[in-house]
């Protein structure tokens, strides 16, 4: 999107995150015995306009746990989520990447973990909402779930501005749309139940 403005019409927007053999082995050891598909999630971004409501996560996770296991990554601001193997707040960035590299699919907001997932070739469902345009930050390998309210894109940054619309763009992303994206990226028949 930005490069097009300076006349560059084609480029590969791709992250790269390189792990050592030791880091990869450590990630495998930490996730050994967890069921597949293995989902990694992070529920928050440092900016509230990028955070999907906790109630939505609480509705989504039991459905994911019916078919696989879930590891939770991120920092110590991550909410407590039932049923997950919590690594949030306990790992370095590189350790988080080592765990993430073992996942079959990542689900989370526009955050560092979105870039790390792309960098270790893990497909992702990204809950983008409307604060940032998908064309600026969304990787084509992902399913980027957006909602473009009248106020989108706002580019609100925490500490400088607040959302006057109760983060409508994130609230508009439904559990069903996330489940549809998950089954699409895992390339499996609709095995995840839509209603619980």
Secondary structure, DSSP 8 states (H G I E B T S, - for coil): -TGGGGT-------------HHHHHHHHHHHTT--SSEEEEE---SSGGG---HHHHHHHHHHHHTTSEEEE-S-TTS---TTSEE-TTTS-HHHHHHHHTT-SEEEEESSHHHHHHHHTT--EEEEEETSS-HHHH--TTSEEEE---TT------TTT---TTTTHHHHTS-HHHHHHHHHHHHT--S-S-S--
